[in-house]
Amino acid sequence: TIRQLRKKVKRFVVPMGVGSHLRRWGIPPEKISELNWHDAVVVNDSLRIISTPAHHRSNRTFEQRKTLWSSYVVEAGPYKVYFSGDTGYSKHFKLIGEQYGPIDLALLECGQYNERWSRSHMFPWQTVRAAQDLRAGTVIPIHWGKFAESTHPWNEPVNRLMQSADSVNLPVSVPYIGEPFSIGDPPLVYRWWDFK
């Protein structure tokens, strides 16, 4: 994927230690910004990306903790967008909300959960709690409908998320894959995923 994107992407913003992989895949070093938690890169006058904590692991082999793992706050003009990436629930969401919130739009993982790896992926009710900690205006659930890494049905995460979000009046937007959504638009709430 990185090799296919390398000519289309002006800058790769990655956690500490990941740059060595990108350089090995042919990305010029001047196009790579490696960030520690709370480091930021200014892309232009109206776009800043801040690396924030996440609770995961950083390995695709048996060796672990060779690189950092991150979530991101993207400040685009007057708006703040949060991207969780893979993460388990912990106090880092509250700390991010206190330091960078409120968040206009939070893209939060809500799938591929299991008690065996609960420190790496959130259960849907934890996604709602994370959104509250971040003081998020709207949530778009991610990491739930593409790959099957757990034992739950593919659409269970979003169904459980909607139930939990409804109980606390949290706006959730679930666009079709690839469908645009703009901050300030009403949430996309048609249940396109409700089929067997």
C-alpha positions in Angstrom: 0.0 0.0 0.0 2.8 2.4 0.9 4.6 1.7 -2.3 1.5 2.4 -4.3 0.8 5.7 -2.5 4.4 7.0 -2.4 4.0 9.2 -5.5 0.6 10.5 -4.5 1.4 11.5 -0.9 3.4 14.7 -0.1 4.1 13.9 3.5 3.9 10.7 5.7 3.2 11.5 9.3 4.0 8.4 11.4 4.9 7.4 15.0 8.5 7.3 16.1 10.4 4.3 14.6 8.0 3.8 11.7 10.1 6.0 9.4 12.7 3.2 8.9 10.1 1.0 7.3 9.0 3.8 5.0 12.6 4.5 3.9 13.1 0.8 3.2 10.0 0.9 1.0 11.4 3.8 -1.0 9.9 6.9 0.7 12.4 9.8 0.6 13.4 10.8 4.2 12.3 14.4 3.5 8.7 13.2 3.0 8.6 11.5 6.4 7.7 13.2 9.7 8.2 10.9 12.7 6.3 12.1 15.8 6.5 11.3 19.5 3.3 11.7 21.5 2.3 15.4 21.6 4.7 16.4 18.8 3.1 18.3 16.0 3.8 18.9 12.3 2.5 22.0 10.6 1.5 21.0 7.0 0.4 24.5 6.0 -1.2 27.6 7.4 -4.5 25.9 8.1 -3.4 22.3 8.8 -1.6 20.9 11.9 -1.3 17.2 12.9 -0.6 16.3 16.5 0.5 12.8 17.5 -1.5 11.7 20.6 -1.4 8.6 22.8 -3.0 5.3 21.9 -3.1 2.0 23.8 -2.0 -0.8 21.5 1.1 -2.7 20.4 3.5 -2.1 17.5 4.3 -5.4 15.9 3.6 -7.6 13.0 6.0 -10.2 14.2 6.9 -11.7 17.6 9.2 -8.6 18.4 7.2 -5.9 20.1 7.6 -2.3 21.2 10.2 -1.5 18.5 8.1 1.5 17.3 5.6 3.8 18.9 1.8 3.6 18.2 -0.3 6.8 18.0 -3.6 8.4 17.5 -3.9 11.8 15.9 -5.6 15.2 16.4 -5.9 17.0 13.1 -6.5 20.8 13.4 -7.9 22.0 10.1 -8.8 25.7 10.3 -11.3 26.1 13.1 -12.1 22.3 13.3 -10.5 19.4 15.2 -10.7 15.9 14.0 -9.5 13.0 16.1 -8.4 9.7 14.6 -8.0 6.8 17.1 -6.4 4.2 15.0 -6.2 0.9 16.8 -6.5 1.4 20.5 -7.9 -0.1 23.7 -9.8 2.1 26.1 -7.8 3.8 28.8 -7.4 7.2 30.5 -5.6 8.6 27.5 -8.9 9.6 25.9 -9.7 11.9 28.9 -6.2 13.4 28.8 -6.5 14.1 25.1 -10.0 15.6 25.6 -8.6 17.9 28.3 -5.6 19.0 26.3 -7.0 19.2 22.8 -10.8 19.1 23.1 -13.5 19.6 22.4 -13.2 17.5 19.2 -15.6 18.3 16.4 -15.4 14.9 14.7 -14.0 11.7 16.2 -13.2 8.7 14.1 -13.1 6.0 16.7 -12.6 2.2 16.4 -15.4 0.1 17.6 -14.8 -3.4 16.2 -12.7 -6.5 16.3 -13.0 -6.6 20.1 -12.5 -9.6 22.3 -11.8 -10.1 26.0 -8.4 -11.7 25.1 -7.2 -8.4 23.5 -9.3 -5.8 25.3 -6.2 -3.6 25.8 -5.8 -3.3 22.0 -9.3 -2.8 20.7 -12.4 -1.2 22.2 -15.8 -2.6 22.8 -18.6 -0.5 21.4 -19.7 0.9 24.8 -16.0 1.9 25.4 -16.1 3.8 22.1 -19.0 5.8 23.4 -17.1 6.5 26.6 -14.0 7.5 24.7 -16.2 10.0 22.7 -17.5 11.5 25.9 -13.9 11.7 27.3 -12.8 13.5 24.1 -15.9 15.8 24.2 -16.6 14.8 20.7 -19.4 16.5 18.8 -20.0 13.6 16.3 -18.5 10.1 16.0 -17.8 8.1 12.9 -17.1 4.4 13.8 -14.1 2.8 12.2 -12.4 -0.6 12.3 -15.6 -2.6 12.3 -16.7 -3.6 8.8 -13.8 -4.6 6.6 -11.6 -7.2 8.2 -12.7 -10.1 10.5 -10.2 -10.4 13.3 -12.6 -11.4 16.0 -15.5 -13.8 16.6 -18.4 -11.3 16.5 -20.7 -10.9 13.4 -19.4 -8.2 11.1 -22.2 -5.7 11.9 -22.5 -6.4 15.6 -20.1 -3.6 16.5 -22.0 -0.8 14.8 -25.3 -2.1 16.1 -24.0 -2.2 19.7 -22.4 1.2 19.3 -25.7 2.8 18.1 -27.5 1.4 21.1 -24.9 2.7 23.5 -24.7 6.1 21.7 -28.5 6.5 21.7 -28.6 6.0 25.4 -26.5 9.1 26.0 -27.6 11.1 23.0 -24.2 10.9 21.2 -24.4 11.8 17.5 -23.0 9.0 15.4 -22.7 9.2 11.6 -22.2 5.9 9.7 -21.6 6.8 6.0 -21.3 4.1 3.4 -17.7 3.2 2.8 -16.3 6.1 0.7 -19.3 8.3 1.2 -18.3 11.9 2.1 -19.3 13.5 5.4 -18.6 17.1 6.4 -18.3 18.5 9.9 -21.6 20.2 10.7 -23.7 17.9 8.5 -26.5 16.0 10.2 -25.4 12.5 11.1 -26.0 9.8 8.4 -28.2 7.4 10.3 -29.8 5.1 7.7 -29.0 1.6 8.7 -27.4 0.3 5.5 -25.6 -2.4 7.4 -28.8 -4.1 8.6 -28.9 -7.2 6.4 -27.9 -10.8 6.9 
